[in-house]
Amino acid sequence: MTASAITRHPAEPEGVVAQAYWQMRDTWTVTKRNLRHFIRQPRLLVFSTIQPVMFVVLFSFVFGGIAGAALPGDISYIDYLLPGIFVQSSAFRSTQTAVGLAEDLERGVVDRFRSMPMSRVAVLGGRTIADLVRSIAVIMLMIAVAYLIGFRFTEGVVSAVGAVLIVALFGLMMSWLFICLALYVPGAEAAQTAGFVVLFPLVFASSIFVPLETMPGWLAAFASQSPLTHAADTARALSIGGEALRPALLAIAWCVGIMAVIIPIAVRRFRSMS
């Protein structure tokens, strides 16, 4: 990444409009850098796309008989599963946001960014946006594979796009959460491990894989309040039908509320790091 794209403005641009312009420009520059870094690592590209496809295929065939018995007769398990897998994949992929930032911190890349007259928000925003683009690309691949094994969007193109957008918003929120985690937990391995410890039970204690009605009462009560459940239920309703408004409002409220809290914390922490 060259410095030319982010050093043509003063360290403190005058005016709100000028600051916003250079923040967006710097964010886009960092986004392109992170996307190029991802594309130039073939092994990372392959494994990050194979894993969610494996989830789609394996869960569909392994749990399809048992979990499918709890569904209404007109809903196949692959139709129920795939929108949840979108959310699950976005959640687990967000751990790579923490790993990538932690690696940049360890290698001194972030220190080089700090030495440039560029927006501090751009370093964090560029990474989350790049991971959002990757997430949407993987979702498109998962949809293609799911169509080969029987999945279909039944609510039309607009609803299908809405399902992808809800999952993308959820993934963006998760990326910011793990950005904050990486800034407080030193080391890429520690950040990834801490992320999985928190995320793993939350993913399975949700409606991603099975209906809440199949869970014990206490667990169903907890899962019904989870943002993962709201995001999965919204994506599912927009994909195959059902009530979408209430879970959509809850999912959006969770995502916007968490980002409103966590982004200032992450930016403040980043600015205070020496």
C-alpha positions as CSV (number, residue, x, y, z in Angstrom):
1,M,0.0,0.0,0.0
2,T,1.5,3.3,-1.0
3,A,1.3,6.4,1.1
4,S,0.4,8.7,-1.9
5,A,-3.3,8.1,-1.6
6,I,-3.5,9.1,2.0
7,T,-0.9,11.8,2.5
8,R,-2.3,14.5,0.2
9,H,-4.3,16.2,2.9
10,P,-3.3,17.8,6.2
11,A,-3.4,15.9,9.4
12,E,-6.4,17.9,10.5
13,P,-8.4,19.0,7.5
14,E,-10.4,22.2,8.0
15,G,-14.1,22.0,8.0
16,V,-16.6,19.2,8.7
17,V,-17.0,18.4,4.9
18,A,-13.3,18.2,4.3
19,Q,-12.8,15.9,7.3
20,A,-15.7,13.6,6.1
21,Y,-14.3,13.5,2.6
22,W,-10.8,12.6,3.7
23,Q,-12.1,10.0,6.2
24,M,-14.1,8.3,3.4
25,R,-11.1,8.5,1.0
26,D,-8.7,7.0,3.6
27,T,-11.2,4.3,4.6
28,W,-11.6,3.3,0.9
29,T,-7.8,3.2,0.6
30,V,-7.4,0.9,3.6
31,T,-10.4,-1.2,2.3
32,K,-8.6,-1.8,-1.0
33,R,-5.4,-2.7,0.8
34,N,-7.1,-5.3,2.9
35,L,-9.0,-6.8,-0.1
36,R,-5.8,-7.1,-2.0
37,H,-4.1,-8.7,0.9
38,F,-6.9,-11.3,1.1
39,I,-6.9,-12.0,-2.6
40,R,-3.1,-12.5,-2.7
41,Q,-3.3,-15.3,-0.1
42,P,-4.8,-18.2,-2.1
43,R,-4.9,-20.6,0.9
44,L,-6.9,-18.1,3.0
45,L,-9.2,-17.4,0.1
46,V,-9.9,-21.2,-0.4
47,F,-10.4,-22.1,3.2
48,S,-12.6,-19.1,4.1
49,T,-14.9,-20.1,1.2
50,I,-14.9,-23.9,1.7
51,Q,-15.8,-23.8,5.4
52,P,-19.3,-22.2,5.0
53,V,-20.0,-24.4,2.0
54,M,-19.2,-27.5,4.2
55,F,-21.6,-26.2,6.8
56,V,-24.4,-26.0,4.3
57,V,-23.8,-29.5,2.9
58,L,-23.0,-31.3,6.1
59,F,-25.7,-29.8,8.3
60,S,-28.3,-30.3,5.6
61,F,-27.6,-34.1,5.3
62,V,-26.5,-34.9,8.8
63,F,-29.2,-33.1,10.8
64,G,-31.9,-32.8,8.0
65,G,-33.8,-35.9,9.2
66,I,-33.9,-35.1,12.9
67,A,-34.3,-31.4,12.8
68,G,-36.6,-31.5,9.8
69,A,-39.1,-33.6,11.8
70,A,-39.7,-30.5,14.0
71,L,-40.6,-28.3,11.0
72,P,-44.0,-27.8,9.3
73,G,-44.5,-30.3,6.5
74,D,-44.2,-27.7,3.7
75,I,-40.7,-26.5,4.9
76,S,-37.6,-28.5,4.1
77,Y,-34.6,-28.4,6.4
78,I,-32.3,-26.9,3.8
79,D,-34.8,-24.0,3.3
80,Y,-34.9,-23.5,7.1
81,L,-31.1,-24.0,7.5
82,L,-29.6,-21.8,4.9
83,P,-30.7,-18.4,6.2
84,G,-29.4,-19.4,9.6
85,I,-26.1,-20.6,8.1
86,F,-25.8,-17.1,6.5
87,V,-25.8,-15.6,10.0
88,Q,-23.6,-18.3,11.5
89,S,-21.0,-17.9,8.7
90,S,-21.0,-14.1,9.2
91,A,-20.6,-14.5,12.9
92,F,-17.6,-16.9,12.7
93,R,-16.0,-15.0,9.8
94,S,-16.0,-11.8,12.0
95,T,-13.3,-13.5,14.2
96,Q,-11.0,-13.1,11.2
97,T,-11.5,-9.3,11.5
98,A,-9.9,-9.6,15.0
99,V,-7.1,-11.9,13.8
100,G,-6.3,-9.6,10.8
101,L,-6.1,-6.5,13.0
102,A,-4.1,-8.3,15.7
103,E,-1.6,-9.4,13.0
104,D,-1.3,-5.9,11.6
105,L,-0.7,-4.6,15.2
106,E,2.0,-7.3,15.8
107,R,3.8,-6.7,12.4
108,G,3.9,-2.9,12.8
109,V,1.5,-2.2,9.9
110,V,-0.8,-0.2,12.1
111,D,2.2,1.8,13.4
112,R,3.0,2.8,9.8
113,F,-0.6,3.9,9.4
114,R,-0.3,6.1,12.5
115,S,2.8,7.8,11.1
116,M,0.8,9.0,8.2
117,P,-1.5,12.1,8.2
118,M,-4.6,9.9,7.8
119,S,-7.9,9.4,9.6
120,R,-7.6,7.0,12.6
121,V,-11.1,5.8,12.0
122,A,-10.1,4.7,8.5
123,V,-7.8,2.0,9.7
124,L,-10.6,0.3,11.6
125,G,-13.4,1.2,9.1
126,G,-11.4,0.0,6.2
127,R,-10.9,-3.4,7.7
128,T,-14.5,-3.9,8.6
129,I,-15.7,-2.8,5.2
130,A,-13.3,-5.2,3.5
131,D,-14.5,-8.0,5.6
132,L,-18.1,-7.0,4.8
133,V,-17.3,-7.4,1.1
134,R,-15.8,-10.8,1.7
135,S,-18.8,-11.8,3.7
136,I,-21.2,-10.9,1.0
137,A,-19.1,-12.7,-1.6
138,V,-19.1,-15.9,0.5
139,I,-22.9,-15.7,1.0
140,M,-23.3,-15.6,-2.8
141,L,-21.2,-18.7,-3.1
142,M,-23.2,-20.4,-0.4
143,I,-26.5,-19.6,-2.2
144,A,-25.1,-21.1,-5.4
145,V,-24.2,-24.3,-3.6
146,A,-27.5,-24.4,-1.7
147,Y,-29.5,-24.1,-5.0
148,L,-27.7,-27.2,-6.2
149,I,-29.0,-29.2,-3.2
150,G,-32.6,-27.9,-3.3
151,F,-32.8,-24.5,-1.6
152,R,-35.0,-21.9,-3.1
153,F,-35.9,-18.3,-2.3
154,T,-39.7,-18.3,-2.3
155,E,-40.5,-14.6,-1.5
156,G,-39.0,-13.0,-4.6
157,V,-35.9,-11.1,-5.5
158,V,-36.5,-8.1,-3.3
159,S,-37.0,-10.2,-0.2
160,A,-33.9,-12.2,-1.1
161,V,-31.8,-9.1,-1.3
162,G,-33.3,-7.9,2.0
163,A,-32.2,-11.2,3.6
164,V,-28.6,-10.7,2.4
165,L,-28.6,-7.1,3.6
166,I,-29.8,-8.0,7.1
167,V,-27.1,-10.6,7.3
168,A,-24.5,-8.1,6.0
169,L,-25.6,-5.6,8.7
170,F,-25.3,-8.3,11.4
171,G,-21.8,-9.2,10.0
172,L,-20.7,-5.6,10.1
173,M,-21.8,-5.3,13.7
174,M,-19.9,-8.5,14.6
175,S,-16.8,-7.2,12.9
176,W,-16.8,-4.1,15.0
177,L,-17.2,-6.2,18.1
178,F,-14.2,-8.3,17.3
179,I,-12.2,-5.2,16.2
180,C,-12.8,-3.9,19.8
181,L,-11.8,-7.3,21.2
182,A,-8.5,-7.3,19.2
183,L,-7.6,-3.9,20.6
184,Y,-8.0,-5.1,24.1
185,V,-6.7,-8.7,23.8
186,P,-3.0,-8.8,22.8
187,G,-2.1,-11.3,20.0
188,A,-3.9,-12.8,17.0
189,E,-4.2,-16.3,18.6
190,A,-5.5,-14.9,21.9
191,A,-8.1,-12.7,20.0
192,Q,-9.3,-15.7,17.9
193,T,-9.5,-18.0,20.9
194,A,-11.4,-15.4,23.0
195,G,-13.8,-14.8,20.1
196,F,-14.6,-18.4,19.7
197,V,-15.2,-18.9,23.4
198,V,-17.8,-16.2,23.4
199,L,-19.3,-16.9,20.0
200,F,-19.6,-20.6,19.9
201,P,-22.3,-21.1,22.6
202,L,-24.2,-18.1,21.3
203,V,-24.4,-19.5,17.8
204,F,-25.8,-22.9,19.0
205,A,-28.1,-21.2,21.6
206,S,-30.1,-19.6,18.8
207,S,-32.6,-20.5,16.1
208,I,-29.8,-20.8,13.5
209,F,-29.9,-24.6,13.3
210,V,-33.1,-25.7,15.0
211,P,-36.5,-24.1,16.0
212,L,-36.6,-22.7,19.5
213,E,-39.5,-25.1,20.2
214,T,-37.1,-28.0,20.3
215,M,-35.0,-26.5,23.1
216,P,-35.5,-26.7,26.9
217,G,-37.6,-23.9,28.2
218,W,-34.8,-22.0,29.9
219,L,-32.6,-22.2,26.8
220,A,-35.4,-21.2,24.4
221,A,-36.1,-18.2,26.6
222,F,-32.4,-17.1,26.4
223,A,-32.2,-17.9,22.7
224,S,-35.3,-15.9,21.9
225,Q,-33.6,-12.7,23.0
226,S,-30.4,-13.3,21.1
227,P,-29.5,-11.0,18.2
228,L,-28.3,-14.1,16.3
229,T,-31.9,-15.5,16.6
230,H,-33.4,-12.2,15.4
231,A,-31.0,-12.0,12.4
232,A,-31.6,-15.6,11.5
233,D,-35.4,-15.3,11.9
234,T,-35.4,-12.2,9.7
235,A,-33.3,-13.8,7.0
236,R,-35.4,-16.9,7.1
237,A,-38.7,-15.0,6.9
238,L,-37.5,-13.0,3.9
239,S,-36.2,-16.1,2.2
240,I,-39.0,-18.6,2.7
241,G,-41.9,-16.7,4.2
242,G,-43.1,-15.8,7.7
243,E,-43.3,-12.8,10.0
244,A,-40.4,-10.6,9.0
245,L,-41.2,-7.1,10.5
246,R,-40.7,-7.8,14.2
247,P,-37.5,-9.8,14.0
248,A,-36.2,-7.3,11.4
249,L,-36.8,-4.4,13.8
250,L,-35.2,-6.3,16.7
251,A,-32.2,-7.3,14.6
252,I,-31.6,-3.8,13.3
253,A,-32.1,-2.3,16.8
254,W,-29.5,-4.8,18.2
255,C,-27.0,-4.1,15.4
256,V,-27.3,-0.3,15.4
257,G,-27.4,-0.1,19.2
258,I,-24.2,-2.3,19.6
259,M,-22.3,-0.4,16.9
260,A,-23.3,3.0,18.5
261,V,-21.7,1.8,21.7
262,I,-18.8,-0.2,20.4
263,I,-17.4,1.9,17.6
264,P,-16.6,5.0,19.8
265,I,-15.0,2.6,22.3
266,A,-12.9,1.0,19.6
267,V,-11.8,4.3,18.1
268,R,-10.9,5.7,21.5
269,R,-8.9,2.7,22.3
270,F,-7.1,2.8,19.0
271,R,-6.2,6.4,19.4
272,S,-4.9,5.9,22.9
273,M,-2.6,3.0,21.9
274,S,1.0,4.0,21.7
